[in-house]
């Protein structure tokens, strides 16, 4: 439950292609990658702050 299969991923990719067009998809993917990296960095910093408070 909750997992995406290959069929669902293909449908999502087709919808993105129609909505954003082929030329915009690389920019969108790059933006999503940067956002994911920033989110991970922020979560790591939050964990570091929590560890400092408990010591």
PDBQT receptor file of N, H, CA, C and O in Angstrom, charges set to zero:
ATOM      1  N   UNK A   1       0.832  -1.183   0.000  1.00  0.00    +0.000 N 
ATOM      2  CA  UNK A   1       0.000   0.000   0.000  1.00  0.00    +0.000 C 
ATOM      3  C   UNK A   1       0.878   1.250   0.000  1.00  0.00    +0.000 C 
ATOM      4  O   UNK A   1       1.819   1.342   0.789  1.00  0.00    +0.000 OA
ATOM      5  N   UNK A   2       0.591   2.183  -0.850  1.00  0.00    +0.000 N 
ATOM      6  H   UNK A   2      -0.173   2.108  -1.490  1.00  0.00    +0.000 HD
ATOM      7  CA  UNK A   2       1.298   3.450  -0.873  1.00  0.00    +0.000 C 
ATOM      8  C   UNK A   2       2.463   3.509  -1.836  1.00  0.00    +0.000 C 
ATOM      9  O   UNK A   2       3.033   4.581  -2.041  1.00  0.00    +0.000 OA
ATOM     10  N   UNK A   3       2.837   2.380  -2.438  1.00  0.00    +0.000 N 
ATOM     11  H   UNK A   3       2.374   1.510  -2.272  1.00  0.00    +0.000 HD
ATOM     12  CA  UNK A   3       3.956   2.388  -3.373  1.00  0.00    +0.000 C 
ATOM     13  C   UNK A   3       3.488   2.712  -4.782  1.00  0.00    +0.000 C 
ATOM     14  O   UNK A   3       2.335   2.468  -5.138  1.00  0.00    +0.000 OA
ATOM     15  N   UNK A   4       4.381   3.256  -5.565  1.00  0.00    +0.000 N 
ATOM     16  H   UNK A   4       5.317   3.454  -5.275  1.00  0.00    +0.000 HD
ATOM     17  CA  UNK A   4       4.070   3.553  -6.958  1.00  0.00    +0.000 C 
ATOM     18  C   UNK A   4       4.661   2.465  -7.842  1.00  0.00    +0.000 C 
ATOM     19  O   UNK A   4       5.838   2.121  -7.731  1.00  0.00    +0.000 OA
ATOM     20  N   UNK A   5       3.835   1.940  -8.705  1.00  0.00    +0.000 N 
ATOM     21  H   UNK A   5       2.879   2.218  -8.795  1.00  0.00    +0.000 HD
ATOM     22  CA  UNK A   5       4.307   0.954  -9.662  1.00  0.00    +0.000 C 
ATOM     23  C   UNK A   5       4.801   1.623 -10.928  1.00  0.00    +0.000 C 
ATOM     24  O   UNK A   5       4.711   2.843 -11.067  1.00  0.00    +0.000 OA
ATOM     25  N   UNK A   6       5.317   0.837 -11.844  1.00  0.00    +0.000 N 
ATOM     26  H   UNK A   6       5.389  -0.154 -11.732  1.00  0.00    +0.000 HD
ATOM     27  CA  UNK A   6       5.865   1.408 -13.073  1.00  0.00    +0.000 C 
ATOM     28  C   UNK A   6       4.767   2.034 -13.937  1.00  0.00    +0.000 C 
ATOM     29  O   UNK A   6       5.011   3.030 -14.619  1.00  0.00    +0.000 OA
ATOM     30  N   UNK A   7       3.574   1.463 -13.915  1.00  0.00    +0.000 N 
ATOM     31  H   UNK A   7       3.376   0.654 -13.361  1.00  0.00    +0.000 HD
ATOM     32  CA  UNK A   7       2.472   2.030 -14.688  1.00  0.00    +0.000 C 
ATOM     33  C   UNK A   7       2.083   3.416 -14.213  1.00  0.00    +0.000 C 
ATOM     34  O   UNK A   7       1.841   4.313 -15.020  1.00  0.00    +0.000 OA
ATOM     35  N   UNK A   8       2.024   3.590 -12.885  1.00  0.00    +0.000 N 
ATOM     36  H   UNK A   8       2.221   2.861 -12.229  1.00  0.00    +0.000 HD
ATOM     37  CA  UNK A   8       1.677   4.894 -12.330  1.00  0.00    +0.000 C 
ATOM     38  C   UNK A   8       2.746   5.937 -12.639  1.00  0.00    +0.000 C 
ATOM     39  O   UNK A   8       2.431   7.090 -12.933  1.00  0.00    +0.000 OA
ATOM     40  N   UNK A   9       4.002   5.527 -12.572  1.00  0.00    +0.000 N 
ATOM     41  H   UNK A   9       4.258   4.590 -12.334  1.00  0.00    +0.000 HD
ATOM     42  CA  UNK A   9       5.094   6.459 -12.860  1.00  0.00    +0.000 C 
ATOM     43  C   UNK A   9       5.048   6.904 -14.321  1.00  0.00    +0.000 C 
ATOM     44  O   UNK A   9       5.291   8.074 -14.616  1.00  0.00    +0.000 OA
ATOM     45  N   UNK A  10       4.744   5.998 -15.223  1.00  0.00    +0.000 N 
ATOM     46  H   UNK A  10       4.547   5.048 -14.983  1.00  0.00    +0.000 HD
ATOM     47  CA  UNK A  10       4.643   6.342 -16.641  1.00  0.00    +0.000 C 
ATOM     48  C   UNK A  10       3.512   7.335 -16.873  1.00  0.00    +0.000 C 
ATOM     49  O   UNK A  10       3.678   8.297 -17.623  1.00  0.00    +0.000 OA
ATOM     50  N   UNK A  11       2.371   7.116 -16.242  1.00  0.00    +0.000 N 
ATOM     51  H   UNK A  11       2.235   6.335 -15.633  1.00  0.00    +0.000 HD
ATOM     52  CA  UNK A  11       1.242   8.034 -16.388  1.00  0.00    +0.000 C 
ATOM     53  C   UNK A  11       1.608   9.414 -15.852  1.00  0.00    +0.000 C 
ATOM     54  O   UNK A  11       1.285  10.425 -16.476  1.00  0.00    +0.000 OA
ATOM     55  N   UNK A  12       2.274   9.464 -14.707  1.00  0.00    +0.000 N 
ATOM     56  H   UNK A  12       2.536   8.643 -14.201  1.00  0.00    +0.000 HD
ATOM     57  CA  UNK A  12       2.684  10.749 -14.124  1.00  0.00    +0.000 C 
ATOM     58  C   UNK A  12       3.639  11.468 -15.061  1.00  0.00    +0.000 C 
ATOM     59  O   UNK A  12       3.516  12.677 -15.263  1.00  0.00    +0.000 OA
ATOM     60  N   UNK A  13       4.592  10.736 -15.638  1.00  0.00    +0.000 N 
ATOM     61  H   UNK A  13       4.691   9.755 -15.474  1.00  0.00    +0.000 HD
ATOM     62  CA  UNK A  13       5.543  11.353 -16.563  1.00  0.00    +0.000 C 
ATOM     63  C   UNK A  13       4.843  11.896 -17.807  1.00  0.00    +0.000 C 
ATOM     64  O   UNK A  13       5.198  12.970 -18.293  1.00  0.00    +0.000 OA
ATOM     65  N   UNK A  14       3.860  11.174 -18.323  1.00  0.00    +0.000 N 
ATOM     66  H   UNK A  14       3.572  10.302 -17.928  1.00  0.00    +0.000 HD
ATOM     67  CA  UNK A  14       3.115  11.653 -19.491  1.00  0.00    +0.000 C 
ATOM     68  C   UNK A  14       2.335  12.922 -19.166  1.00  0.00    +0.000 C 
ATOM     69  O   UNK A  14       2.297  13.852 -19.973  1.00  0.00    +0.000 OA
ATOM     70  N   UNK A  15       1.716  12.966 -17.998  1.00  0.00    +0.000 N 
ATOM     71  H   UNK A  15       1.746  12.211 -17.343  1.00  0.00    +0.000 HD
ATOM     72  CA  UNK A  15       0.975  14.160 -17.587  1.00  0.00    +0.000 C 
ATOM     73  C   UNK A  15       1.930  15.346 -17.460  1.00  0.00    +0.000 C 
ATOM     74  O   UNK A  15       1.613  16.445 -17.913  1.00  0.00    +0.000 OA
ATOM     75  N   UNK A  16       3.093  15.131 -16.850  1.00  0.00    +0.000 N 
ATOM     76  H   UNK A  16       3.351  14.238 -16.482  1.00  0.00    +0.000 HD
ATOM     77  CA  UNK A  16       4.077  16.213 -16.735  1.00  0.00    +0.000 C 
ATOM     78  C   UNK A  16       4.548  16.695 -18.099  1.00  0.00    +0.000 C 
ATOM     79  O   UNK A  16       4.730  17.893 -18.314  1.00  0.00    +0.000 OA
ATOM     80  N   UNK A  17       4.742  15.768 -19.006  1.00  0.00    +0.000 N 
ATOM     81  H   UNK A  17       4.594  14.795 -18.831  1.00  0.00    +0.000 HD
ATOM     82  CA  UNK A  17       5.167  16.126 -20.356  1.00  0.00    +0.000 C 
ATOM     83  C   UNK A  17       4.121  16.990 -21.044  1.00  0.00    +0.000 C 
ATOM     84  O   UNK A  17       4.462  17.970 -21.706  1.00  0.00    +0.000 OA
ATOM     85  N   UNK A  18       2.857  16.636 -20.893  1.00  0.00    +0.000 N 
ATOM     86  H   UNK A  18       2.580  15.840 -20.355  1.00  0.00    +0.000 HD
ATOM     87  CA  UNK A  18       1.779  17.408 -21.512  1.00  0.00    +0.000 C 
ATOM     88  C   UNK A  18       1.655  18.783 -20.861  1.00  0.00    +0.000 C 
ATOM     89  O   UNK A  18       1.485  19.786 -21.554  1.00  0.00    +0.000 OA
ATOM     90  N   UNK A  19       1.741  18.833 -19.528  1.00  0.00    +0.000 N 
ATOM     91  H   UNK A  19       1.879  18.019 -18.965  1.00  0.00    +0.000 HD
ATOM     92  CA  UNK A  19       1.558  20.101 -18.821  1.00  0.00    +0.000 C 
ATOM     93  C   UNK A  19       2.715  21.072 -19.041  1.00  0.00    +0.000 C 
ATOM     94  O   UNK A  19       2.485  22.259 -19.269  1.00  0.00    +0.000 OA
ATOM     95  N   UNK A  20       3.943  20.591 -18.975  1.00  0.00    +0.000 N 
ATOM     96  H   UNK A  20       4.129  19.627 -18.789  1.00  0.00    +0.000 HD
ATOM     97  CA  UNK A  20       5.096  21.481 -18.993  1.00  0.00    +0.000 C 
ATOM     98  C   UNK A  20       5.820  21.524 -20.329  1.00  0.00    +0.000 C 
ATOM     99  O   UNK A  20       6.591  22.453 -20.572  1.00  0.00    +0.000 OA
ATOM    100  N   UNK A  21       5.601  20.571 -21.181  1.00  0.00    +0.000 N 
ATOM    101  H   UNK A  21       4.975  19.816 -20.983  1.00  0.00    +0.000 HD
ATOM    102  CA  UNK A  21       6.301  20.536 -22.454  1.00  0.00    +0.000 C 
ATOM    103  C   UNK A  21       7.688  19.939 -22.302  1.00  0.00    +0.000 C 
ATOM    104  O   UNK A  21       8.256  19.945 -21.210  1.00  0.00    +0.000 OA
ATOM    105  N   UNK A  22       8.221  19.436 -23.369  1.00  0.00    +0.000 N 
ATOM    106  H   UNK A  22       7.760  19.431 -24.256  1.00  0.00    +0.000 HD
ATOM    107  CA  UNK A  22       9.506  18.757 -23.337  1.00  0.00    +0.000 C 
ATOM    108  C   UNK A  22      10.668  19.651 -22.949  1.00  0.00    +0.000 C 
ATOM    109  O   UNK A  22      11.605  19.194 -22.295  1.00  0.00    +0.000 OA
ATOM    110  N   UNK A  23      10.626  20.914 -23.338  1.00  0.00    +0.000 N 
ATOM    111  H   UNK A  23       9.865  21.286 -23.870  1.00  0.00    +0.000 HD
ATOM    112  CA  UNK A  23      11.755  21.802 -23.051  1.00  0.00    +0.000 C 
ATOM    113  C   UNK A  23      11.805  22.225 -21.587  1.00  0.00    +0.000 C 
ATOM    114  O   UNK A  23      12.871  22.591 -21.091  1.00  0.00    +0.000 OA
ATOM    115  N   UNK A  24      10.688  22.183 -20.894  1.00  0.00    +0.000 N 
ATOM    116  H   UNK A  24       9.822  21.886 -21.297  1.00  0.00    +0.000 HD
ATOM    117  CA  UNK A  24      10.651  22.623 -19.495  1.00  0.00    +0.000 C 
ATOM    118  C   UNK A  24      10.950  21.498 -18.504  1.00  0.00    +0.000 C 
ATOM    119  O   UNK A  24      11.262  21.775 -17.346  1.00  0.00    +0.000 OA
ATOM    120  N   UNK A  25      10.863  20.244 -18.929  1.00  0.00    +0.000 N 
ATOM    121  H   UNK A  25      10.610  20.019 -19.870  1.00  0.00    +0.000 HD
ATOM    122  CA  UNK A  25      11.063  19.124 -18.010  1.00  0.00    +0.000 C 
ATOM    123  C   UNK A  25      12.464  19.083 -17.394  1.00  0.00    +0.000 C 
ATOM    124  O   UNK A  25      12.568  18.814 -16.197  1.00  0.00    +0.000 OA
ATOM    125  N   UNK A  26      13.538  19.331 -18.130  1.00  0.00    +0.000 N 
ATOM    126  H   UNK A  26      13.454  19.549 -19.102  1.00  0.00    +0.000 HD
ATOM    127  CA  UNK A  26      14.853  19.335 -17.471  1.00  0.00    +0.000 C 
ATOM    128  C   UNK A  26      14.969  20.407 -16.384  1.00  0.00    +0.000 C 
ATOM    129  O   UNK A  26      15.562  20.164 -15.333  1.00  0.00    +0.000 OA
ATOM    130  N   UNK A  27      14.410  21.579 -16.634  1.00  0.00    +0.000 N 
ATOM    131  H   UNK A  27      13.928  21.776 -17.487  1.00  0.00    +0.000 HD
ATOM    132  CA  UNK A  27      14.427  22.642 -15.627  1.00  0.00    +0.000 C 
ATOM    133  C   UNK A  27      13.628  22.221 -14.403  1.00  0.00    +0.000 C 
ATOM    134  O   UNK A  27      14.051  22.460 -13.272  1.00  0.00    +0.000 OA
ATOM    135  N   UNK A  28      12.479  21.598 -14.621  1.00  0.00    +0.000 N 
ATOM    136  H   UNK A  28      12.135  21.404 -15.539  1.00  0.00    +0.000 HD
ATOM    137  CA  UNK A  28      11.635  21.141 -13.521  1.00  0.00    +0.000 C 
ATOM    138  C   UNK A  28      12.357  20.076 -12.708  1.00  0.00    +0.000 C 
ATOM    139  O   UNK A  28      12.330  20.116 -11.478  1.00  0.00    +0.000 OA
ATOM    140  N   UNK A  29      12.995  19.131 -13.371  1.00  0.00    +0.000 N 
ATOM    141  H   UNK A  29      13.017  19.098 -14.371  1.00  0.00    +0.000 HD
ATOM    142  CA  UNK A  29      13.720  18.066 -12.677  1.00  0.00    +0.000 C 
ATOM    143  C   UNK A  29      14.882  18.648 -11.872  1.00  0.00    +0.000 C 
ATOM    144  O   UNK A  29      15.134  18.214 -10.748  1.00  0.00    +0.000 OA
ATOM    145  N   UNK A  30      15.577  19.610 -12.428  1.00  0.00    +0.000 N 
ATOM    146  H   UNK A  30      15.371  19.963 -13.341  1.00  0.00    +0.000 HD
ATOM    147  CA  UNK A  30      16.687  20.246 -11.720  1.00  0.00    +0.000 C 
ATOM    148  C   UNK A  30      16.180  20.971 -10.475  1.00  0.00    +0.000 C 
ATOM    149  O   UNK A  30      16.796  20.886  -9.413  1.00  0.00    +0.000 OA
ATOM    150  N   UNK A  31      15.076  21.673 -10.601  1.00  0.00    +0.000 N 
ATOM    151  H   UNK A  31      14.575  21.742 -11.464  1.00  0.00    +0.000 HD
ATOM    152  CA  UNK A  31      14.503  22.384  -9.466  1.00  0.00    +0.000 C 
ATOM    153  C   UNK A  31      14.072  21.421  -8.365  1.00  0.00    +0.000 C 
ATOM    154  O   UNK A  31      14.288  21.681  -7.182  1.00  0.00    +0.000 OA
ATOM    155  N   UNK A  32      13.465  20.312  -8.762  1.00  0.00    +0.000 N 
ATOM    156  H   UNK A  32      13.289  20.100  -9.724  1.00  0.00    +0.000 HD
ATOM    157  CA  UNK A  32      13.045  19.321  -7.772  1.00  0.00    +0.000 C 
ATOM    158  C   UNK A  32      14.249  18.699  -7.071  1.00  0.00    +0.000 C 
ATOM    159  O   UNK A  32      14.196  18.442  -5.868  1.00  0.00    +0.000 OA
ATOM    160  N   UNK A  33      15.317  18.458  -7.795  1.00  0.00    +0.000 N 
ATOM    161  H   UNK A  33      15.360  18.667  -8.772  1.00  0.00    +0.000 HD
ATOM    162  CA  UNK A  33      16.530  17.913  -7.194  1.00  0.00    +0.000 C 
ATOM    163  C   UNK A  33      17.143  18.873  -6.189  1.00  0.00    +0.000 C 
ATOM    164  O   UNK A  33      17.571  18.460  -5.111  1.00  0.00    +0.000 OA
ATOM    165  N   UNK A  34      17.186  20.155  -6.537  1.00  0.00    +0.000 N 
ATOM    166  H   UNK A  34      16.838  20.490  -7.413  1.00  0.00    +0.000 HD
ATOM    167  CA  UNK A  34      17.725  21.149  -5.618  1.00  0.00    +0.000 C 
ATOM    168  C   UNK A  34      16.850  21.285  -4.385  1.00  0.00    +0.000 C 
ATOM    169  O   UNK A  34      17.360  21.423  -3.273  1.00  0.00    +0.000 OA
ATOM    170  N   UNK A  35      15.536  21.246  -4.571  1.00  0.00    +0.000 N 
ATOM    171  H   UNK A  35      15.122  21.133  -5.474  1.00  0.00    +0.000 HD
ATOM    172  CA  UNK A  35      14.626  21.339  -3.430  1.00  0.00    +0.000 C 
ATOM    173  C   UNK A  35      14.795  20.137  -2.501  1.00  0.00    +0.000 C 
ATOM    174  O   UNK A  35      14.766  20.287  -1.279  1.00  0.00    +0.000 OA
ATOM    175  N   UNK A  36      14.971  18.958  -3.071  1.00  0.00    +0.000 N 
ATOM    176  H   UNK A  36      14.995  18.836  -4.063  1.00  0.00    +0.000 HD
ATOM    177  CA  UNK A  36      15.174  17.760  -2.263  1.00  0.00    +0.000 C 
ATOM    178  C   UNK A  36      16.477  17.869  -1.468  1.00  0.00    +0.000 C 
ATOM    179  O   UNK A  36      16.524  17.493  -0.297  1.00  0.00    +0.000 OA
ATOM    180  N   UNK A  37      17.533  18.381  -2.103  1.00  0.00    +0.000 N 
ATOM    181  H   UNK A  37      17.496  18.687  -3.054  1.00  0.00    +0.000 HD
ATOM    182  CA  UNK A  37      18.814  18.533  -1.422  1.00  0.00    +0.000 C 
ATOM    183  C   UNK A  37      18.697  19.532  -0.265  1.00  0.00    +0.000 C 
ATOM    184  O   UNK A  37      19.235  19.294   0.816  1.00  0.00    +0.000 OA
ATOM    185  N   UNK A  38      17.997  20.643  -0.492  1.00  0.00    +0.000 N 
ATOM    186  H   UNK A  38      17.560  20.836  -1.370  1.00  0.00    +0.000 HD
ATOM    187  CA  UNK A  38      17.810  21.638   0.557  1.00  0.00    +0.000 C 
ATOM    188  C   UNK A  38      16.980  21.086   1.712  1.00  0.00    +0.000 C 
ATOM    189  O   UNK A  38      17.264  21.370   2.876  1.00  0.00    +0.000 OA
ATOM    190  N   UNK A  39      15.961  20.303   1.395  1.00  0.00    +0.000 N 
ATOM    191  H   UNK A  39      15.729  20.072   0.450  1.00  0.00    +0.000 HD
ATOM    192  CA  UNK A  39      15.130  19.698   2.434  1.00  0.00    +0.000 C 
ATOM    193  C   UNK A  39      15.962  18.752   3.289  1.00  0.00    +0.000 C 
ATOM    194  O   UNK A  39      15.867  18.781   4.516  1.00  0.00    +0.000 OA
ATOM    195  N   UNK A  40      16.766  17.922   2.660  1.00  0.00    +0.000 N 
ATOM    196  H   UNK A  40      16.842  17.898   1.663  1.00  0.00    +0.000 HD
ATOM    197  CA  UNK A  40      17.624  16.983   3.393  1.00  0.00    +0.000 C 
ATOM    198  C   UNK A  40      18.615  17.741   4.266  1.00  0.00    +0.000 C 
ATOM    199  O   UNK A  40      18.847  17.363   5.415  1.00  0.00    +0.000 OA
ATOM    200  N   UNK A  41      19.198  18.804   3.730  1.00  0.00    +0.000 N 
ATOM    201  H   UNK A  41      19.009  19.111   2.797  1.00  0.00    +0.000 HD
ATOM    202  CA  UNK A  41      20.149  19.614   4.487  1.00  0.00    +0.000 C 
ATOM    203  C   UNK A  41      19.466  20.233   5.709  1.00  0.00    +0.000 C 
ATOM    204  O   UNK A  41      20.028  20.223   6.805  1.00  0.00    +0.000 OA
ATOM    205  N   UNK A  42      18.275  20.764   5.528  1.00  0.00    +0.000 N 
ATOM    206  H   UNK A  42      17.819  20.772   4.638  1.00  0.00    +0.000 HD
ATOM    207  CA  UNK A  42      17.532  21.360   6.634  1.00  0.00    +0.000 C 
ATOM    208  C   UNK A  42      17.161  20.340   7.697  1.00  0.00    +0.000 C 
ATOM    209  O   UNK A  42      17.227  20.631   8.891  1.00  0.00    +0.000 OA
ATOM    210  N   UNK A  43      16.775  19.152   7.269  1.00  0.00    +0.000 N 
ATOM    211  H   UNK A  43      16.722  18.916   6.299  1.00  0.00    +0.000 HD
ATOM    212  CA  UNK A  43      16.429  18.112   8.229  1.00  0.00    +0.000 C 
ATOM    213  C   UNK A  43      17.662  17.675   9.017  1.00  0.00    +0.000 C 
ATOM    214  O   UNK A  43      17.571  17.440  10.222  1.00  0.00    +0.000 OA
ATOM    215  N   UNK A  44      18.810  17.563   8.354  1.00  0.00    +0.000 N 
ATOM    216  H   UNK A  44      18.884  17.754   7.376  1.00  0.00    +0.000 HD
ATOM    217  CA  UNK A  44      20.046  17.200   9.040  1.00  0.00    +0.000 C 
ATOM    218  C   UNK A  44      20.435  18.267  10.060  1.00  0.00    +0.000 C 
ATOM    219  O   UNK A  44      20.875  17.940  11.162  1.00  0.00    +0.000 OA
ATOM    220  N   UNK A  45      20.276  19.533   9.702  1.00  0.00    +0.000 N 
ATOM    221  H   UNK A  45      19.919  19.799   8.806  1.00  0.00    +0.000 HD
ATOM    222  CA  UNK A  45      20.583  20.618  10.627  1.00  0.00    +0.000 C 
ATOM    223  C   UNK A  45      19.634  20.587  11.815  1.00  0.00    +0.000 C 
ATOM    224  O   UNK A  45      20.051  20.848  12.943  1.00  0.00    +0.000 OA
ATOM    225  N   UNK A  46      18.373  20.276  11.580  1.00  0.00    +0.000 N 
ATOM    226  H   UNK A  46      18.034  20.064  10.663  1.00  0.00    +0.000 HD
ATOM    227  CA  UNK A  46      17.402  20.176  12.666  1.00  0.00    +0.000 C 
ATOM    228  C   UNK A  46      17.745  19.047  13.613  1.00  0.00    +0.000 C 
ATOM    229  O   UNK A  46      17.588  19.189  14.825  1.00  0.00    +0.000 OA
ATOM    230  N   UNK A  47      18.210  17.929  13.086  1.00  0.00    +0.000 N 
ATOM    231  H   UNK A  47      18.337  17.813  12.101  1.00  0.00    +0.000 HD
ATOM    232  CA  UNK A  47      18.614  16.810  13.936  1.00  0.00    +0.000 C 
ATOM    233  C   UNK A  47      19.837  17.180  14.758  1.00  0.00    +0.000 C 
ATOM    234  O   UNK A  47      19.933  16.801  15.926  1.00  0.00    +0.000 OA
ATOM    235  N   UNK A  48      20.772  17.914  14.168  1.00  0.00    +0.000 N 
ATOM    236  H   UNK A  48      20.694  18.222  13.220  1.00  0.00    +0.000 HD
ATOM    237  CA  UNK A  48      21.961  18.348  14.900  1.00  0.00    +0.000 C 
ATOM    238  C   UNK A  48      21.570  19.265  16.058  1.00  0.00    +0.000 C 
ATOM    239  O   UNK A  48      22.132  19.152  17.148  1.00  0.00    +0.000 OA
ATOM    240  N   UNK A  49      20.616  20.172  15.838  1.00  0.00    +0.000 N 
ATOM    241  H   UNK A  49      20.159  20.264  14.953  1.00  0.00    +0.000 HD
ATOM    242  CA  UNK A  49      20.157  21.073  16.893  1.00  0.00    +0.000 C 
ATOM    243  C   UNK A  49      19.484  20.299  18.008  1.00  0.00    +0.000 C 
ATOM    244  O   UNK A  49      19.678  20.614  19.182  1.00  0.00    +0.000 OA
ATOM    245  N   UNK A  50      18.692  19.285  17.662  1.00  0.00    +0.000 N 
ATOM    246  H   UNK A  50      18.535  19.029  16.708  1.00  0.00    +0.000 HD
ATOM    247  CA  UNK A  50      18.025  18.465  18.670  1.00  0.00    +0.000 C 
ATOM    248  C   UNK A  50      19.036  17.724  19.528  1.00  0.00    +0.000 C 
ATOM    249  O   UNK A  50      18.863  17.614  20.742  1.00  0.00    +0.000 OA
ATOM    250  N   UNK A  51      20.092  17.214  18.903  1.00  0.00    +0.000 N 
ATOM    251  H   UNK A  51      20.233  17.304  17.917  1.00  0.00    +0.000 HD
ATOM    252  CA  UNK A  51      21.126  16.490  19.653  1.00  0.00    +0.000 C 
ATOM    253  C   UNK A  51      21.866  17.437  20.597  1.00  0.00    +0.000 C 
ATOM    254  O   UNK A  51      22.228  17.045  21.707  1.00  0.00    +0.000 OA
ATOM    255  N   UNK A  52      22.093  18.677  20.167  1.00  0.00    +0.000 N 
ATOM    256  H   UNK A  52      21.799  18.995  19.265  1.00  0.00    +0.000 HD
ATOM    257  CA  UNK A  52      22.783  19.650  21.021  1.00  0.00    +0.000 C 
ATOM    258  C   UNK A  52      21.940  20.000  22.232  1.00  0.00    +0.000 C 
ATOM    259  O   UNK A  52      22.489  20.213  23.313  1.00  0.00    +0.000 OA
ATOM    260  N   UNK A  53      20.630  20.065  22.087  1.00  0.00    +0.000 N 
ATOM    261  H   UNK A  53      20.184  19.892  21.209  1.00  0.00    +0.000 HD
ATOM    262  CA  UNK A  53      19.742  20.423  23.195  1.00  0.00    +0.000 C 
ATOM    263  C   UNK A  53      19.648  19.315  24.231  1.00  0.00    +0.000 C 
ATOM    264  O   UNK A  53      19.464  19.600  25.415  1.00  0.00    +0.000 OA
ATOM    265  N   UNK A  54      19.770  18.062  23.817  1.00  0.00    +0.000 N 
ATOM    266  H   UNK A  54      19.920  17.831  22.856  1.00  0.00    +0.000 HD
ATOM    267  CA  UNK A  54      19.615  16.947  24.746  1.00  0.00    +0.000 C 
ATOM    268  C   UNK A  54      20.885  16.654  25.523  1.00  0.00    +0.000 C 
ATOM    269  O   UNK A  54      20.851  15.905  26.499  1.00  0.00    +0.000 OA
ATOM    270  N   UNK A  55      22.016  17.236  25.104  1.00  0.00    +0.000 N 
ATOM    271  H   UNK A  55      22.043  17.845  24.312  1.00  0.00    +0.000 HD
ATOM    272  CA  UNK A  55      23.292  16.949  25.787  1.00  0.00    +0.000 C 
ATOM    273  C   UNK A  55      23.445  17.809  27.000  1.00  0.00    +0.000 C 
ATOM    274  O   UNK A  55      24.452  17.712  27.702  1.00  0.00    +0.000 OA
TER     275      UNK A  55
